[in-house]
Amino acid sequence: MWLAILVVLYVGSVILNAACEVVFWSEFGVRYNFIAVDYLVYTNEVIGNIVESYPIGWWMLCLVVVTFAAVWSVFRRDLGQPVPDAEPLRSKIGAWAVYGVMAMAAFGIMRFNTRFQNSANVYVNELQANGAYKFCEAFVKNELDYKQFYLTLPDDEAAAIVHAEYGSSGDSNFRHVASDRLEEHPNIVLVTLESMSASFLERFGGTEALTPCLDALCREGLSFDNIYATGNRTVRGLEAVSLSLPPCPGQSLIKRPDNGGLFTTASVLRAKGYSTTYFYGGNAYFDNMEAFFGGNGYEIVDKKSYAPDEITFANIWGVCDEDAYRKAIAVLSQKAASGVPFFAHIMSVSNHRPYTYPDGRIPIPNDSKSRAGGVMYSDYALGEFIAQAKKQPWFDNTVFLITADHCASSAGKTEIPLGRYRIPAVIYAPSRIAPATVGKIASQIDLVPTLLALLGMDYDAGFYGRNILADDFRERAFIATYENLGYLDGEVFTVLSPVCRVSQYRVAPTEQDPYHVEPLAEPDTVNLRRAIGFYQTAGEWGTRRY
């Protein structure tokens, strides 16, 4: 009986893991990775998200039926039979020793099998991987030291590359950023939209008419049409627009300990007399946002700040975007009345699985649980926010920077599929900034420095982002996963990977794929050195206090 119970637990866990891998693959297109490890910390949101997104009741029923059927087929003849005499202790110890050796051998075989996962097609590698082993590997490697795992340059050479780019000096990138324009202090609202790929917009080839508001804002504002996200998770996008740094390997700086008191967008603006607030519709403890933003001088307005009558709809991730924007309007109106300029960073949540939202807002039913519905509702709520903001006395004195935290999906045939990292970005202030289009290739980390330059602000910081509109701006983008660090410079795409591995590609658009890349015939040492210089120094200098 005890053996049957143990086998039930074992078989059930194997089948449950298989179901979990299906869910994880459908969301991210890979086996377990760092994200799965992160999600263990946030079980409430993650389990709630799964329950709201999938028919878990039926799945669990099937799991139980299959588990008991499998165990019954093995034990049906043994259950109810007399208990055999207990084995002597020596036999038990010997059996355990055999089991232990077999378990270690099985784990060794899984590790050995990873050396065959070296295809140029990432899907092939992921399909033949073992999810449980990948999870253990991710748990061990959730932080990667750049100098230990990646190709490096001598420190002085890496520093020289950065100093030549930014005009900094010494052992950091800290410098004074000057402006030749009259400094202005309007209110600033930064909106980061959850999972908003550029491909959803009609402007970038979208054909489903999901984003009429964003498309209109791009026409009416200063639109940056070749912006690439730094990563594939919300914390990467928040890191990019808050710290203006290339992504570090492993965990985002937002999720690491001792990340307070850094040079952030908020610290620059507080020095100019701004109040600084972070708005999030869920609980800000998720992804360590509360510790990061609170530790860097932001006032936090999250779901805990809402009165019951301020919530009209919510799911496991938090209140719907409409509620979040209404809350932001109310709080910002109070701040505007004080006469102090405000900086507000608003993070949306509705365009996320399970893709549920209030009924009757858009043509796609609210119970369809489709990504298209999530995108359309997110755009609808943004349009309502802008419409309500226009009615406020502070609107004409406010500049809006609207972008995405990351794309909807980053899975593809290559290590870093470029097309899956392109995001919309627009600076909207109809009374201040004329409509225009900027086609330069740039990074998410460049958006805030560009906005500060437009406002004529002088400031001290160690930002790696630059003013996209400057005549000397070098077109490049930093694009990364947890392990692979990409650097796009012109048509050359360099990827730095652990174990000092380097891949370089040339962007060679085809009619079918405008982001098609081909391996370089000969190494581009100039771009390789630049990629190493930026990533090597950013990991060391990015968290320094001055």
RODO-2510 file (C-alpha; in nm, 4 decimals, decimal comma):
residues 546
     n   res          X          Y          Z
     1     m     0,0000     0,0000     0,0000
     2     w     0,2790     0,2439     0,0897
     3     l     0,4608     0,1623    -0,2316
     4     a     0,1397     0,2238    -0,4262
     5     i     0,0979     0,5620    -0,2554
     6     l     0,4567     0,6587    -0,3402
     7     v     0,4064     0,5555    -0,7030
     8     v     0,0850     0,7597    -0,7170
     9     l     0,2802     1,0649    -0,6014
    10     y     0,5604     0,9949    -0,8451
    11     v     0,3420     0,9293    -1,1503
    12     g     0,1207     1,2260    -1,0610
    13     s     0,4211     1,4577    -1,0354
    14     v     0,5548     1,3395    -1,3732
    15     i     0,2205     1,4025    -1,5450
    16     l     0,1744     1,7359    -1,3649
    17     n     0,5207     1,8447    -1,4768
    18     a     0,4352     1,7515    -1,8349
    19     a     0,1210     1,9655    -1,8187
    20     c     0,3201     2,2528    -1,6673
    21     e     0,5748     2,2297    -1,9484
    22     v     0,2933     2,2549    -2,2043
    23     v     0,1651     2,5710    -2,0343
    24     f     0,5142     2,7197    -2,0069
    25     w     0,5939     2,6409    -2,3700
    26     s     0,2708     2,7973    -2,4916
    27     e     0,3620     3,1183    -2,3098
    28     f     0,7358     3,1455    -2,3794
    29     g     0,8222     2,8994    -2,6575
    30     v     1,1007     2,7318    -2,4535
    31     r     1,1538     2,4766    -2,1783
    32     y     1,1829     2,5937    -1,8192
    33     n     1,4289     2,8787    -1,7699
    34     f     1,4906     3,1619    -1,5219
    35     i     1,1286     3,2702    -1,5538
    36     a     1,0080     2,9399    -1,4092
    37     v     1,2427     2,9842    -1,1134
    38     d     1,1177     3,3390    -1,0604
    39     y     0,7586     3,2226    -1,0667
    40     l     0,8149     2,9976    -0,7657
    41     v     0,8493     3,3154    -0,5618
    42     y     0,5193     3,4605    -0,6843
    43     t     0,2946     3,1567    -0,6513
    44     n    -0,0243     3,3576    -0,5898
    45     e    -0,0050     3,5541    -0,9158
    46     v     0,1265     3,2634    -1,1200
    47     i    -0,1200     3,0007    -0,9990
    48     g    -0,4020     3,2542    -1,0244
    49     n    -0,2965     3,3387    -1,3786
    50     i    -0,2964     2,9696    -1,4764
    51     v    -0,6346     2,9066    -1,3129
    52     e    -0,7877     3,2033    -1,4964
    53     s    -0,6252     3,1109    -1,8292
    54     y    -0,6789     2,7360    -1,8606
    55     p    -0,9522     2,4790    -1,7736
    56     i    -0,7586     2,3625    -1,4704
    57     g    -1,0520     2,1682    -1,3224
    58     w    -1,0736     1,9408    -1,6244
    59     w    -0,6953     1,9142    -1,6465
    60     m    -0,6667     1,8079    -1,2835
    61     l    -0,9456     1,5542    -1,3267
    62     c    -0,7630     1,4044    -1,6254
    63     l    -0,4376     1,4047    -1,4312
    64     v    -0,5962     1,2156    -1,1411
    65     v    -0,7677     0,9643    -1,3715
    66     v    -0,4517     0,8909    -1,5710
    67     t    -0,2404     0,8680    -1,2545
    68     f    -0,4688     0,6189    -1,0812
    69     a    -0,5191     0,4211    -1,4012
    70     a    -0,1433     0,3865    -1,4427
    71     v    -0,0907     0,2825    -1,0808
    72     w    -0,3875     0,0431    -1,0843
    73     s    -0,2484    -0,1312    -1,3914
    74     v     0,0735    -0,2002    -1,2018
    75     f    -0,0633    -0,2850    -0,8559
    76     r    -0,4055    -0,4381    -0,9203
    77     r    -0,2777    -0,7892    -0,8503
    78     d    -0,0793    -0,6938    -0,5395
    79     l    -0,3271    -0,4776    -0,3486
    80     g    -0,5099    -0,6779    -0,0853
    81     q    -0,2501    -0,9548    -0,0818
    82     p    -0,0747    -1,0496     0,2459
    83     v     0,2179    -0,8243     0,3321
    84     p     0,5443    -1,0084     0,2576
    85     d     0,8091    -1,0468     0,5221
    86     a     1,0230    -0,7357     0,5632
    87     e     1,3565    -0,7382     0,3840
    88     p     1,6644    -0,7404     0,6090
    89     l     1,8360    -0,4065     0,6668
    90     r     2,1376    -0,5108     0,4606
    91     s     1,9177    -0,5708     0,1566
    92     k     1,7461    -0,2352     0,2031
    93     i     2,0782    -0,0504     0,2238
    94     g     2,1969    -0,2284    -0,0889
    95     a     1,8784    -0,1389    -0,2747
    96     w     1,9049     0,2256    -0,1746
    97     a     2,2665     0,2298    -0,2915
    98     v     2,1618     0,0930    -0,6300
    99     y     1,8814     0,3490    -0,6551
   100     g     2,1230     0,6284    -0,5655
   101     v     2,3735     0,5247    -0,8307
   102     m     2,0965     0,4965    -1,0912
   103     a     1,9628     0,8423    -1,0022
   104     m     2,3079     1,0012    -1,0339
   105     a     2,3628     0,8196    -1,3625
   106     a     2,0275     0,9461    -1,4944
   107     f     2,1162     1,3036    -1,3986
   108     g     2,4589     1,2618    -1,5578
   109     i     2,3015     1,1395    -1,8808
   110     m     2,0712     1,4436    -1,8890
   111     r     2,3726     1,6692    -1,8413
   112     f     2,5649     1,4806    -2,1114
   113     n     2,2724     1,5214    -2,3511
   114     t     2,3020     1,9021    -2,3328
   115     r     2,6152     1,8901    -2,5479
   116     f     2,3974     1,7767    -2,8384
   117     q     2,1734     2,0825    -2,8041
   118     n     2,3921     2,2979    -3,0260
   119     s     2,1727     2,3458    -3,3309
   120     a     2,1509     2,6872    -3,4924
   121     n     1,7730     2,6523    -3,4540
   122     v     1,6759     2,7313    -3,0948
   123     y     1,3461     2,5421    -3,1282
   124     v     1,5395     2,2221    -3,2057
   125     n     1,7561     2,2649    -2,8967
   126     e     1,4598     2,3349    -2,6727
   127     l     1,2518     2,0454    -2,8032
   128     q     1,5212     1,7901    -2,7226
   129     a     1,5984     1,9406    -2,3813
   130     n     1,4712     1,7995    -2,0532
   131     g     1,2455     2,0422    -1,8700
   132     a     1,3274     1,9230    -1,5177
   133     y     1,7004     1,9450    -1,5858
   134     k     1,6614     2,2893    -1,7430
   135     f     1,4750     2,4031    -1,4319
   136     c     1,7553     2,2849    -1,2023
   137     e     2,0120     2,4481    -1,4281
   138     a     1,8219     2,7775    -1,4247
   139     f     1,7901     2,7624    -1,0460
   140     v     2,1675     2,7316    -1,0113
   141     k     2,2513     2,9940    -1,2743
   142     n     1,9993     3,2668    -1,1976
   143     e     2,2855     3,5149    -1,1715
   144     l     2,5745     3,5220    -1,4137
   145     d     2,8968     3,7085    -1,3478
   146     y     2,9974     3,8687    -1,6763
   147     k     3,3723     3,8302    -1,6308
   148     q     3,3392     3,4677    -1,5276
   149     f     3,1178     3,3488    -1,8134
   150     y     3,1657     3,5889    -2,1067
   151     l     3,4394     3,7027    -2,3391
   152     t     3,6239     4,0003    -2,1881
   153     l     3,8747     4,2703    -2,2710
   154     p     4,1395     4,4168    -2,0408
   155     d     3,9597     4,6620    -1,8127
   156     d     4,1391     4,9668    -1,9534
   157     e     4,0471     4,8715    -2,3113
   158     a     3,6820     4,8154    -2,2224
   159     a     3,6753     5,1477    -2,0374
   160     a     3,8330     5,3286    -2,3332
   161     i     3,5545     5,2075    -2,5649
   162     v     3,2871     5,3470    -2,3322
   163     h     3,4703     5,6743    -2,2666
   164     a     3,5109     5,7300    -2,6420
   165     e     3,1364     5,6790    -2,6889
   166     y     3,0118     5,8970    -2,4029
   167     g     3,2905     6,1424    -2,3293
   168     s     3,3278     6,0092    -1,9750
   169     s     3,6537     5,9379    -1,7928
   170     g     3,8034     5,7483    -1,5026
   171     d     3,6648     5,4209    -1,3711
   172     s     3,2982     5,4853    -1,4526
   173     n     3,0601     5,6246    -1,7112
   174     f     2,9407     5,8965    -1,4734
   175     r     2,9466     6,2325    -1,6490
   176     h     2,7686     6,5650    -1,6922
   177     v     2,5197     6,5683    -1,9794
   178     a     2,4926     6,9247    -2,1066
   179     s     2,2224     7,0893    -2,3160
   180     d     2,2326     7,3911    -2,5436
   181     r     1,8572     7,4527    -2,5094
   182     l     1,6576     7,6463    -2,2548
   183     e     1,5606     7,4046    -1,9784
   184     e     1,1898     7,3325    -1,9357
   185     h     1,0113     7,1578    -1,6487
   186     p     0,6756     7,0320    -1,7756
   187     n     0,5027     6,7369    -1,6127
   188     i     0,6179     6,4022    -1,7521
   189     v     0,4118     6,0842    -1,7815
   190     l     0,5928     5,7663    -1,8864
   191     v     0,3591     5,4810    -1,9850
   192     t     0,5032     5,1323    -2,0354
   193     l     0,2481     4,9048    -2,2003
   194     e     0,2539     4,5357    -2,1160
   195     s     0,3662     4,3093    -2,4058
   196     m     0,2963     4,5616    -2,6833
   197     s     0,4849     4,4434    -2,9915
   198     a     0,5352     4,6907    -3,2747
   199     s     0,3865     4,4295    -3,5090
   200     f     0,0412     4,4829    -3,3535
   201     l     0,0283     4,8399    -3,4881
   202     e    -0,1003     4,9150    -3,8356
   203     r     0,1959     5,1501    -3,8628
   204     f     0,4294     4,8494    -3,8512
   205     g     0,2296     4,6118    -4,0664
   206     g    -0,0461     4,4974    -3,8295
   207     t    -0,3590     4,3989    -4,0197
   208     e    -0,6136     4,3342    -3,7417
   209     a    -0,6851     4,6988    -3,6456
   210     l    -0,6046     4,6264    -3,2808
   211     t    -0,4363     4,9576    -3,1911
   212     p    -0,6199     5,2588    -3,3380
   213     c    -0,5210     5,4768    -3,0412
   214     l    -0,1493     5,3984    -3,0561
   215     d    -0,1466     5,4403    -3,4326
   216     a    -0,3112     5,7811    -3,3941
   217     l    -0,0652     5,8885    -3,1225
   218     c     0,2265     5,7881    -3,3459
   219     r     0,0862     6,0065    -3,6231
   220     e     0,0279     6,2998    -3,3879
   221     g     0,3486     6,2766    -3,1877
   222     l     0,7216     6,2211    -3,2290
   223     s     0,7331     5,8542    -3,3261
   224     f     1,0498     5,6429    -3,3011
   225     d     0,9983     5,3656    -3,5535
   226     n     1,3066     5,1488    -3,4954
   227     i     1,3219     5,0991    -3,1193
   228     y     1,4250     4,7614    -2,9798
   229     a     1,3407     4,6334    -2,6316
   230     t     1,6342     4,5245    -2,4186
   231     g     1,4712     4,2006    -2,3049
   232     n     1,1656     3,9787    -2,2935
   233     r     1,0313     4,0435    -1,9439
   234     t     0,8676     4,3383    -1,7709
   235     v     1,1586     4,3917    -1,5322
   236     r     1,3923     4,4314    -1,8300
   237     g     1,1770     4,7058    -1,9763
   238     l     1,1460     4,8798    -1,6399
   239     e     1,5219     4,8497    -1,5941
   240     a     1,5839     5,0044    -1,9365
   241     v     1,3661     5,3133    -1,8908
   242     s     1,4559     5,3617    -1,5230
   243     l     1,8323     5,3011    -1,5265
   244     s     1,9183     5,3522    -1,8954
   245     l     2,1637     5,0617    -1,8854
   246     p     2,2309     4,7668    -2,1172
   247     p     2,0779     4,4479    -1,9735
   248     c     2,3015     4,2518    -1,7378
   249     p     2,3231     3,8707    -1,7693
   250     g     2,1084     3,6643    -1,5352
   251     q     1,8651     3,8509    -1,3154
   252     s     1,7596     4,2071    -1,3896
   253     l     1,9025     4,4690    -1,1537
   254     i     1,5454     4,5317    -1,0396
   255     k     1,5355     4,1814    -0,8925
   256     r     1,8756     4,1885    -0,7283
   257     p     1,9453     4,2840    -0,3664
   258     d     2,1009     4,6167    -0,2708
   259     n     1,9563     4,8017    -0,5700
   260     g     1,8510     5,1224    -0,3939
   261     g     2,0035     5,4671    -0,4250
   262     l     2,0971     5,4281    -0,7917
   263     f     2,0993     5,6932    -1,0614
   264     t     1,7547     5,6602    -1,2127
   265     t     1,5173     5,8679    -1,4194
   266     a     1,3507     5,9633    -1,0907
   267     s     1,6744     6,0742    -0,9231
   268     v     1,7565     6,3038    -1,2167
   269     l     1,4091     6,4586    -1,2086
   270     r     1,3927     6,4880    -0,8299
   271     a     1,7075     6,6992    -0,8516
   272     k     1,5048     6,9267    -1,0818
   273     g     1,2265     6,9629    -0,8250
   274     y     0,9899     6,6938    -0,9537
   275     s     0,7732     6,4617    -0,7482
   276     t     0,8181     6,1024    -0,8712
   277     t     0,5516     5,8288    -0,8617
   278     y     0,5290     5,4712    -0,9853
   279     f     0,1795     5,3440    -1,0695
   280     y     0,1086     4,9716    -1,0934
   281     g    -0,2316     4,8056    -1,1043
   282     g    -0,1179     4,4909    -0,9224
   283     n     0,0783     4,4320    -0,6046
   284     a     0,4176     4,5960    -0,6433
   285     y     0,5937     4,3294    -0,4404
   286     f     0,5778     4,1201    -0,7595
   287     d     0,9139     4,1049    -0,9394
   288     n     1,0671     4,3085    -0,6529
   289     m     0,9224     4,6308    -0,7984
   290     e     0,8278     4,7631    -0,4562
   291     a     1,1823     4,7288    -0,3208
   292     f     1,3409     4,8758    -0,6330
   293     f     1,1141     5,1737    -0,6928
   294     g     1,0673     5,2438    -0,3229
   295     g     1,4432     5,2230    -0,2689
   296     n     1,5052     5,4698    -0,5499
   297     g     1,2799     5,7504    -0,4342
   298     y     0,9526     5,6704    -0,6096
   299     e     0,6221     5,7011    -0,4318
   300     i     0,4379     5,3776    -0,5113
   301     v     0,0688     5,3635    -0,5967
   302     d    -0,0357     4,9999    -0,6433
   303     k    -0,3435     4,7885    -0,5814
   304     k    -0,3073     4,8318    -0,2040
   305     s    -0,3725     5,2042    -0,2547
   306     y    -0,7158     5,1552    -0,4158
   307     a    -1,0412     5,2038    -0,2299
   308     p    -1,3006     4,9315    -0,3031
   309     d    -1,5112     5,1675    -0,5147
   310     e    -1,2082     5,2478    -0,7338
   311     i    -1,1928     4,8891    -0,8640
   312     t    -1,4485     4,8005    -1,1306
   313     f    -1,2666     4,4957    -1,2684
   314     a    -0,9614     4,2953    -1,1665
   315     n    -0,7925     3,9647    -1,2358
   316     i    -0,4968     3,7939    -1,0757
   317     w    -0,2517     4,0529    -1,2104
   318     g    -0,4398     4,3501    -1,0679
   319     v    -0,6981     4,6082    -1,1605
   320     c    -0,7877     4,6639    -1,5243
   321     d    -0,6033     4,9354    -1,7141
   322     e    -0,9024     5,1690    -1,7081
   323     d    -0,9069     5,1627    -1,3262
   324     a    -0,5311     5,2155    -1,3151
   325     y    -0,5460     5,5156    -1,5471
   326     r    -0,8391     5,6677    -1,3546
   327     k    -0,6370     5,6330    -1,0358
   328     a    -0,3408     5,7990    -1,2019
   329     i    -0,5571     6,0906    -1,3232
   330     a    -0,6891     6,1457    -0,9696
   331     v    -0,3460     6,1315    -0,8034
   332     l    -0,1769     6,3482    -1,0664
   333     s    -0,4506     6,6107    -1,0474
   334     q    -0,3825     6,6413    -0,6751
   335     k    -0,0106     6,6740    -0,7411
   336     a    -0,0636     6,9341    -1,0134
   337     a    -0,2647     7,1458    -0,7695
   338     s     0,0453     7,1755    -0,5486
   339     g     0,2367     7,3578    -0,8223
   340     v     0,5223     7,1041    -0,8168
   341     p     0,5949     6,9370    -1,1521
   342     f     0,5347     6,5626    -1,1468
   343     f     0,6950     6,2614    -1,3073
   344     a     0,4653     5,9586    -1,3248
   345     h     0,5657     5,6141    -1,4487
   346     i     0,2571     5,4022    -1,5243
   347     m     0,2920     5,0268    -1,5874
   348     s    -0,0124     4,8636    -1,7487
   349     v    -0,1149     4,5013    -1,6798
   350     s    -0,4215     4,4062    -1,8857
   351     n    -0,2411     4,2793    -2,1967
   352     h    -0,1310     3,9662    -2,0144
   353     r    -0,2678     3,6158    -1,9962
   354     p    -0,5527     3,5432    -1,9070
   355     y    -0,6429     3,8518    -2,1214
   356     t    -0,9595     3,9358    -1,9300
   357     y    -1,1082     4,2848    -1,9146
   358     p    -1,4413     4,4635    -1,8605
   359     d    -1,7244     4,3669    -2,0915
   360     g    -1,8559     4,5921    -2,3680
   361     r    -1,5410     4,7964    -2,4265
   362     i    -1,4161     4,6445    -2,7507
   363     p    -1,5602     4,4174    -3,0240
   364     i    -1,3688     4,1124    -2,8953
   365     p    -1,5704     3,9471    -2,6127
   366     n    -1,4153     3,9788    -2,2692
   367     d    -1,4348     3,6024    -2,2108
   368     s    -1,2455     3,5086    -2,5281
   369     k    -0,9156     3,5141    -2,3355
   370     s    -0,7289     3,5945    -2,6556
   371     r    -0,4120     3,7951    -2,6991
   372     a    -0,5853     4,0035    -2,9658
   373     g    -0,8439     4,1026    -2,7047
   374     g    -0,5728     4,1928    -2,4553
   375     v    -0,3950     4,4109    -2,7095
   376     m    -0,7137     4,5844    -2,8254
   377     y    -0,8342     4,6495    -2,4710
   378     s    -0,4933     4,7825    -2,3649
   379     d    -0,5042     5,0237    -2,6587
   380     y    -0,8650     5,1203    -2,5801
   381     a    -0,7805     5,1969    -2,2166
   382     l    -0,4807     5,4053    -2,3236
   383     g    -0,7078     5,6047    -2,5551
   384     e    -0,9509     5,6670    -2,2684
   385     f    -0,6605     5,7793    -2,0496
   386     i    -0,5386     6,0310    -2,3064
   387     a    -0,8960     6,1558    -2,3594
   388     q    -0,9434     6,2104    -1,9848
   389     a    -0,5998     6,3689    -1,9503
   390     k    -0,6917     6,6236    -2,2201
   391     k    -0,9745     6,7431    -1,9939
   392     q    -0,7332     6,8229    -1,7099
   393     p    -0,5879     7,1716    -1,6604
   394     w    -0,2371     7,0208    -1,6464
   395     f    -0,2544     6,8488    -1,9880
   396     d    -0,0999     7,1276    -2,1971
   397     n     0,1945     7,1364    -1,9560
   398     t     0,2563     6,7613    -1,9755
   399     v     0,4742     6,5466    -2,2005
   400     f     0,3800     6,1798    -2,2499
   401     l     0,6365     5,9134    -2,3374
   402     i     0,4534     5,5955    -2,4378
   403     t     0,6324     5,2695    -2,5128
   404     a     0,6234     4,8965    -2,4313
   405     d     0,8033     4,6980    -2,1658
   406     h     0,8750     4,4188    -2,4165
   407     c     0,7175     4,2324    -2,7075
   408     a     0,4405     3,9752    -2,6842
   409     s     0,6734     3,6869    -2,7701
   410     s     1,0473     3,6423    -2,8071
   411     a     1,0586     3,2830    -2,9312
   412     g     1,2157     3,2170    -3,2681
   413     k     1,4632     3,0145    -3,4703
   414     t     1,7644     3,2231    -3,3666
   415     e     1,9078     3,2967    -3,0230
   416     i     1,7625     3,6472    -3,0343
   417     p     1,5048     3,6929    -3,3141
   418     l     1,5293     4,0655    -3,3867
   419     g     1,1726     4,1074    -3,5120
   420     r     1,0413     3,9873    -3,1750
   421     y     1,2078     4,2790    -2,9919
   422     r     1,0836     4,5768    -3,1919
   423     i     0,8458     4,7952    -2,9904
   424     p     0,6525     5,1194    -3,0477
   425     a     0,7669     5,4428    -2,8855
   426     v     0,6208     5,7916    -2,9124
   427     i     0,6640     6,1250    -2,7341
   428     y     0,3279     6,2985    -2,7328
   429     a     0,2766     6,6612    -2,6369
   430     p     0,0630     6,8344    -2,9006
   431     s     0,1164     7,1822    -2,7566
   432     r     0,4955     7,1418    -2,7460
   433     i     0,6243     6,8823    -2,9925
   434     a     0,5326     6,8727    -3,3621
   435     p     0,4490     6,5387    -3,5264
   436     a     0,7521     6,3706    -3,6832
   437     t     0,9018     6,0294    -3,7494
   438     v     1,2489     5,9179    -3,6432
   439     g     1,3770     5,6140    -3,8298
   440     k     1,7100     5,5654    -3,6525
   441     i     1,7813     5,2248    -3,4981
   442     a     1,7904     5,2804    -3,1230
   443     s     1,7511     5,1063    -2,7913
   444     q     1,4858     5,1248    -2,5230
   445     i     1,7542     5,2736    -2,2963
   446     d     1,7750     5,5803    -2,5256
   447     l     1,4150     5,6963    -2,4797
   448     v     1,4459     5,8822    -2,1488
   449     p     1,7774     6,0547    -2,2393
   450     t     1,6111     6,1697    -2,5629
   451     l     1,3157     6,3126    -2,3705
   452     l     1,5463     6,4908    -2,1253
   453     a     1,7383     6,6393    -2,4165
   454     l     1,4154     6,7622    -2,5773
   455     l     1,3395     6,9431    -2,2515
   456     g     1,6852     7,1004    -2,2441
   457     m     1,7871     6,9373    -1,9174
   458     d     2,1443     6,9327    -1,7883
   459     y     2,2109     6,6465    -1,5480
   460     d     2,4731     6,4201    -1,3963
   461     a     2,4303     6,0441    -1,4448
   462     g     2,5946     5,7245    -1,5631
   463     f     2,3300     5,6492    -1,8253
   464     y     2,4339     5,4414    -2,1257
   465     g     2,1374     5,5699    -2,3236
   466     r     2,1891     5,8672    -2,5549
   467     n     1,9834     6,1343    -2,7273
   468     i     1,8521     5,9705    -3,0431
   469     l     1,7986     6,3105    -3,2062
   470     a     2,1638     6,4185    -3,1657
   471     d     2,3652     6,4539    -3,4863
   472     d     2,6380     6,2264    -3,3490
   473     f     2,4007     5,9513    -3,2310
   474     r     2,5355     5,6114    -3,3293
   475     e     2,2568     5,3775    -3,4366
   476     r     2,2758     5,0662    -3,2187
   477     a     2,0573     4,8588    -2,9895
   478     f     2,1111     4,6334    -2,6880
   479     i     1,8925     4,3207    -2,7043
   480     a     1,9260     4,0285    -2,4658
   481     t     1,7822     3,7170    -2,3082
   482     y     1,8895     3,5990    -1,9645
   483     e     2,2071     3,4454    -2,1061
   484     n     2,2615     3,5833    -2,4560
   485     l     2,3655     3,9493    -2,4812
   486     g     2,2994     4,1008    -2,8222
   487     y     2,4439     4,4166    -2,9745
   488     l     2,2994     4,5427    -3,3044
   489     d     2,5239     4,7988    -3,4746
   490     g     2,4238     4,8881    -3,8286
   491     e     2,3680     4,5594    -4,0088
   492     v     2,5971     4,3569    -3,7798
   493     f     2,4402     4,1696    -3,4895
   494     t     2,6805     4,0352    -3,2260
   495     v     2,5661     3,7893    -2,9582
   496     l     2,7775     3,7183    -2,6497
   497     s     2,6950     3,3936    -2,4699
   498     p     2,8229     3,2039    -2,1643
   499     v     3,1405     2,9941    -2,1866
   500     c     3,2950     3,2824    -2,3844
   501     r     3,0948     3,1954    -2,6953
   502     v     3,0387     3,4563    -2,9664
   503     s     2,8043     3,4551    -3,2663
   504     q     2,7929     3,7274    -3,5291
   505     y     2,5347     3,7782    -3,7989
   506     r     2,4604     4,0143    -4,0827
   507     v     2,1062     4,1433    -4,1113
   508     a     2,0003     4,0438    -4,4616
   509     p     1,6276     4,1194    -4,5069
   510     t     1,4288     3,9000    -4,7430
   511     e     1,0819     3,9428    -4,8864
   512     q     0,9491     3,6894    -4,6387
   513     d     1,1518     3,8036    -4,3362
   514     p     1,2693     4,1642    -4,2966
   515     y     1,4737     4,0572    -3,9917
   516     h     1,6503     3,7631    -4,1549
   517     v     2,0097     3,7186    -4,0382
   518     e     2,2979     3,5196    -4,1806
   519     p     2,6220     3,4186    -4,0039
   520     l     2,9129     3,6480    -4,0837
   521     a     3,1714     3,4923    -4,3123
   522     e     3,4497     3,6769    -4,1274
   523     p     3,4443     3,8097    -3,7677
   524     d     3,3750     4,1809    -3,7258
   525     t     3,6275     4,2586    -3,4534
   526     v     3,5286     4,6258    -3,4263
   527     n     3,1682     4,5491    -3,3366
   528     l     3,2735     4,2567    -3,1190
   529     r     3,4989     4,4801    -2,9127
   530     r     3,2275     4,7408    -2,8798
   531     a     2,9761     4,4816    -2,7631
   532     i     3,2201     4,3471    -2,5039
   533     g     3,3152     4,6963    -2,3865
   534     f     2,9563     4,8051    -2,3262
   535     y     2,8363     4,4888    -2,1535
   536     q     3,1537     4,4335    -1,9504
   537     t     3,1540     4,7849    -1,8048
   538     a     2,7766     4,8169    -1,7608
   539     g     2,7711     4,5145    -1,5323
   540     e     3,0410     4,6645    -1,3119
   541     w     2,9621     5,0354    -1,3295
   542     g     2,5829     5,0291    -1,3545
   543     t     2,5155     4,9963    -0,9805
   544     r     2,7770     5,2363    -0,8478
   545     r     2,6694     5,5222    -0,6241
   546     y     2,8239     5,8664    -0,6630
***
